[in-house]
Amino acid sequence: MTIQTALEQLKSRSPKFSTLKSALVHRGLPKSNNMINLESKFSNQTLPAAQIHSQVQTLERIYKDNVDWGDKAVQFAIFEPADKPLLDALVAHSYVPQYVEARGSKFPRQVDDTEMDGLSINPQLVRCVTNATRTTATLYFYGRGYETSKEEFAVSGMTDSISQQRFSGYDHVVAYRRTAFQRIDTIFIDPANLRIEFRVDATRLTRIADATRTLVILKDVFRSLAQSQVNSVWQRKTFKLANFFPKIEQLYNGGDGRLSSLGHNTAAGATNNGKMRRGLGGDLKADPSHQASLTASLTEKFSITKAYPYYNGISTVLLSIPGKAADTSSVPPTINTAIVEDCINESQFIEMMRKLR
């Protein structure tokens, strides 16, 4: 694989550049202000073949980190001690893949355009990876998603006669483009802690509703897979989803990193970020100014940004907690989805997940 090919693979994931730049700085690779200039920096290098090979491997490592830890919408399903044998069986099982990759293919990888038709909206199991002691397992799924973009054109600016005739009498034309892309979702099974983590690929998700819908699909796919390949009891097994909100304080107080900002969406949809007033300890429910703003909109997204020292002191992690105005009232909220918007390091991801469990 060439450096340019490795970069194209990484770009296909649409990683946030702040995360990518931090990773490049940490690993001593060329960096730039945007992905396009990154390519020129790499292509202009005159390096020995061995060093180029090393940089390709490093880019592939960053790609793998982004697949595993970056841009994830996460839900926890928690179970009772009596369910541990069922969870152990999930880890020990030898799964039959639903999507078979070509022999010798690197994993995980971005499929090419000719293979995209082989992916479905419902994620398909590609591989099961266990840890060294075979006490946990991660299931990897490939799926297909769609991204819709809109562009507006002024008819007065059209120069070809066909377009001028077709849109005569109109001021503007709005064009919609629907692009297919690959999702790589994962499910982490942890019998010792009696939980299953559903992690949806959120690199292209822009709305909370999309994250919720894809999580529902992934849970349904898992239920079908588990009941058909492992134990039929999973067909009717209840998933008790953990409530994250009471544990958010554990995330932004103490532990690694420092709290950079807290915020919430405004009624207009913009994010109102800023440090909370001194003495409130970042408690969204105790801040009257936030409560007043939240009542203006039905759906909100609380955001927490922490700075970590992993990448030369410049790495940040952005965690969004979907919520709504009622979540600032005295009614116990039921927020059970966290969106890891900016994270490319295993230690950061594990630290956040540990505090949310």
C-alpha positions in Angstrom: 0.0 0.0 0.0 1.3 3.5 -0.9 1.1 6.5 1.4 -1.5 8.0 -0.9 -3.7 4.9 -0.7 -3.4 4.7 3.1 -4.5 8.4 3.2 -7.4 7.7 0.9 -8.5 4.9 3.2 -8.3 7.2 6.2 -10.1 10.0 4.4 -13.0 7.6 3.6 -13.7 7.4 7.3 -14.2 11.2 7.4 -12.4 11.6 10.7 -12.5 15.0 12.4 -9.3 16.7 11.5 -8.6 17.8 15.1 -8.3 14.2 16.1 -6.3 13.2 13.0 -3.9 16.1 13.4 -3.3 15.1 17.1 -2.6 11.5 16.1 -0.2 12.7 13.3 1.7 15.0 15.8 1.9 12.2 18.3 3.4 9.7 15.8 5.8 12.2 14.2 4.1 12.2 10.8 3.6 15.3 8.4 0.6 17.4 9.3 -1.3 20.2 7.7 -4.4 22.4 8.1 -6.6 20.1 6.0 -6.6 16.7 4.4 -5.8 17.9 0.9 -2.5 19.5 2.0 -1.8 16.4 4.0 -1.6 14.5 0.7 0.8 17.0 -0.8 3.0 16.8 2.3 3.2 13.1 2.0 3.7 12.9 -1.8 6.5 15.5 -1.7 8.6 13.5 0.6 11.8 11.8 -0.7 12.3 9.1 1.9 13.9 5.7 1.9 11.5 2.9 1.1 11.7 1.4 4.6 10.7 4.8 6.1 7.7 5.1 3.7 6.6 1.6 4.6 6.8 2.6 8.3 4.6 5.6 7.7 2.1 3.6 5.7 1.8 1.2 8.7 1.4 4.2 11.0 -1.5 5.6 8.9 -3.1 2.2 8.9 -2.8 2.1 12.7 -4.5 5.5 12.9 -7.3 4.2 10.6 -7.8 1.1 12.8 -7.9 3.3 15.9 -10.6 5.5 14.3 -12.6 2.4 13.4 -12.4 1.1 17.0 -12.6 4.3 19.1 -13.5 7.3 17.0 -16.9 8.7 16.3 -19.2 6.2 18.0 -22.8 6.4 19.2 -22.9 4.0 22.2 -25.5 2.3 24.3 -25.0 -0.1 27.2 -27.3 -3.1 27.8 -26.8 -4.4 31.4 -27.7 -7.8 32.7 -28.3 -9.7 35.9 -25.7 -12.1 37.5 -27.9 -15.0 36.4 -27.3 -14.0 32.7 -23.5 -14.4 32.9 -23.5 -18.0 31.4 -25.4 -16.5 28.4 -22.8 -13.8 28.0 -20.0 -16.2 28.4 -21.5 -18.3 25.6 -21.5 -15.3 23.3 -17.7 -14.8 23.9 -16.9 -18.5 23.4 -19.0 -19.1 20.3 -17.4 -19.6 16.8 -19.5 -17.3 14.7 -20.3 -17.9 11.0 -19.6 -14.6 9.1 -22.5 -13.0 7.3 -20.2 -11.0 5.0 -17.2 -13.0 3.8 -14.1 -11.0 2.8 -11.7 -11.9 0.1 -8.8 -14.0 1.3 -5.8 -11.9 2.4 -7.8 -8.7 2.9 -6.7 -6.4 5.6 -9.2 -6.0 8.4 -11.0 -3.8 9.0 -11.0 -2.1 5.6 -13.1 0.2 3.4 -14.8 -1.8 0.6 -14.4 -0.4 -2.9 -17.2 0.8 -5.1 -17.8 -2.6 -6.8 -18.3 -4.2 -3.4 -20.6 -1.6 -2.0 -23.6 -3.3 -3.6 -22.9 -6.3 -1.4 -23.5 -4.4 1.8 -27.0 -3.9 3.2 -28.7 -1.4 5.5 -28.7 -4.2 8.2 -25.1 -4.6 9.3 -23.6 -8.0 8.5 -21.1 -9.8 10.8 -17.6 -9.9 9.4 -15.5 -11.1 12.3 -15.4 -11.8 16.0 -12.2 -10.8 17.9 -11.5 -11.9 21.5 -9.0 -10.5 23.9 -5.9 -12.5 24.9 -7.6 -14.3 27.7 -10.8 -14.9 25.8 -12.9 -13.1 28.4 -14.3 -10.4 26.2 -15.3 -10.3 22.5 -15.8 -7.6 19.9 -18.1 -8.3 16.9 -17.4 -6.3 13.8 -20.2 -5.6 11.3 -20.1 -4.0 7.8 -23.2 -2.1 6.7 -24.3 0.5 4.2 -25.6 4.0 5.0 -26.7 6.9 3.0 -25.8 10.6 3.2 -28.0 13.3 1.6 -26.6 16.6 0.6 -28.3 19.7 -0.9 -26.9 22.3 -3.3 -28.7 25.3 -4.7 -28.0 26.7 -8.2 -29.1 30.1 -9.6 -30.8 29.7 -13.0 -29.2 33.0 -14.2 -25.8 31.4 -13.8 -26.5 28.4 -16.0 -24.8 28.7 -19.4 -25.9 25.6 -21.3 -29.0 25.9 -23.5 -30.6 22.7 -22.3 -30.6 23.8 -18.6 -31.8 27.3 -19.5 -34.8 25.8 -21.4 -35.6 23.2 -18.7 -35.6 25.7 -15.8 -36.9 28.8 -17.7 -39.1 30.8 -15.4 -37.4 29.7 -12.2 -34.9 31.6 -10.1 -33.2 28.7 -8.4 -32.8 25.0 -8.7 -32.2 22.8 -5.6 -30.4 19.5 -6.2 -30.2 16.7 -3.8 -27.5 14.1 -3.8 -27.7 10.7 -2.0 -24.3 9.1 -1.4 -23.8 5.6 -0.2 -21.1 4.9 2.3 -19.8 2.1 4.4 -20.4 1.8 8.2 -18.3 -0.3 10.5 -20.3 -1.0 13.7 -19.0 -3.0 16.7 -20.6 -4.8 19.6 -18.4 -5.3 22.7 -19.4 -8.2 25.0 -18.1 -8.1 28.6 -19.5 -11.0 30.8 -17.4 -10.0 33.8 -19.2 -6.6 34.1 -22.5 -8.1 32.9 -22.9 -5.7 29.9 -23.0 -5.5 26.2 -21.9 -2.2 24.5 -23.5 -1.4 21.2 -21.2 1.0 19.2 -22.6 2.5 16.0 -20.3 4.0 13.4 -21.2 7.7 13.7 -18.6 9.3 11.3 -21.4 10.3 8.9 -24.3 10.7 11.4 -25.4 14.3 11.8 -28.6 13.9 13.7 -29.5 12.3 17.1 -32.5 10.6 15.3 -30.1 8.9 12.9 -27.9 7.6 15.8 -31.0 6.3 17.5 -32.3 4.6 14.4 -29.0 2.9 13.6 -28.6 1.7 17.2 -32.1 0.1 17.0 -31.0 -1.6 13.8 -27.8 -2.9 15.3 -29.6 -4.3 18.4 -32.1 -6.1 16.2 -29.2 -7.5 14.1 -27.5 -8.7 17.2 -30.6 -10.3 18.6 -31.2 -12.2 15.4 -27.6 -13.3 15.2 -27.4 -14.4 18.8 -30.6 -16.4 18.8 -29.8 -18.1 15.5 -26.2 -19.0 16.1 -25.8 -19.2 19.9 -29.0 -19.6 21.9 -32.7 -19.1 21.0 -33.3 -17.4 24.3 -31.9 -14.2 22.9 -35.0 -13.9 20.7 -37.0 -12.7 23.7 -34.2 -11.5 26.1 -34.8 -8.0 27.4 -32.1 -5.4 26.9 -32.0 -3.1 30.0 -30.4 0.1 28.7 -28.2 1.9 31.2 -29.1 5.5 32.1 -26.0 7.7 31.6 -27.1 10.9 33.0 -26.4 10.3 36.8 -22.9 9.1 35.8 -22.0 12.1 33.7 -20.6 13.8 36.8 -18.1 11.0 37.3 -16.9 11.7 33.7 -16.2 15.4 34.0 -15.0 15.4 37.6 -11.7 13.8 38.4 -10.0 11.1 36.4 -7.6 11.8 33.5 -7.9 15.0 31.6 -9.5 18.3 32.5 -12.9 19.7 31.8 -12.6 22.2 28.9 -16.3 23.1 28.4 -19.8 22.1 28.9 -22.7 23.2 26.6 -26.0 22.5 25.1 -27.9 23.1 21.9 -29.9 26.3 21.6 -33.4 26.4 20.1 -31.8 27.4 16.8 -29.8 24.3 16.7 -26.4 25.9 17.5 -24.3 24.6 20.4 -23.9 27.1 23.2 -20.6 26.0 24.7 -19.0 27.5 27.7 -17.7 26.8 31.2 -20.4 26.5 33.9 -20.5 29.1 36.7 -18.0 28.6 39.5 -19.5 26.5 42.4 -22.0 24.5 40.3 -19.5 21.8 39.4 -20.8 21.5 35.9 -24.3 20.4 37.1 -26.6 21.1 34.1 -29.7 20.5 36.3 -28.5 23.1 38.9 -27.8 25.9 36.4 -30.9 28.1 35.9 -29.5 29.8 32.8 -29.2 26.5 31.1 -32.6 25.4 32.3 -34.2 28.5 30.8 -32.5 28.0 27.5 -33.4 24.3 27.3 -37.1 25.0 27.6 -37.0 26.8 24.3 -36.5 23.5 22.4 -37.9 20.0 22.5 -34.6 18.2 21.7 -31.2 19.1 23.0 -27.7 17.7 23.1 -25.5 18.2 26.1 -21.8 18.3 25.2 -18.8 17.7 27.3 -15.3 18.5 26.1 -12.2 17.3 28.0 -8.5 17.8 27.2 -6.2 14.9 27.6 -2.3 14.9 27.5 -2.0 11.8 25.3 -1.0 13.7 22.2 1.6 16.3 23.4 -1.1 18.0 25.6 -3.3 19.1 22.7 -5.8 16.2 22.4 -9.4 16.7 23.3 -12.4 14.4 23.6 -15.9 15.6 22.8 -18.7 13.5 24.2 -22.3 14.5 23.5 -25.2 13.3 25.5 -28.6 13.6 23.7 -31.3 14.9 25.9 -34.4 17.2 26.0 -35.7 20.1 28.0 -37.5 17.8 30.5 -34.1 16.4 31.5 -33.3 19.6 33.4 -36.5 19.3 35.5 -37.0 17.2 38.6 -38.2 14.2 36.5 -35.4 11.6 36.4 -34.0 11.7 32.8 -33.6 8.5 30.7 -30.6 9.4 28.6 -28.9 6.2 27.5 -27.1 7.2 24.3 -23.6 8.8 24.3 -22.0 10.0 21.2 -18.2 10.0 21.1 -17.6 12.7 18.6 -13.9 13.2 18.8 -11.7 10.3 20.1 -9.0 8.3 18.5 -7.2 6.7 21.5 -8.1 3.5 23.3 -7.1 4.8 26.7 -9.4 7.8 26.3 -12.3 5.7 25.1 -12.0 3.1 27.8 -11.7 5.9 30.5 -15.0 7.4 29.3 -16.8 4.1 29.0 -15.6 3.1 32.5 -17.0 6.3 34.0 -20.4 5.8 32.2 -20.9 2.2 33.3 
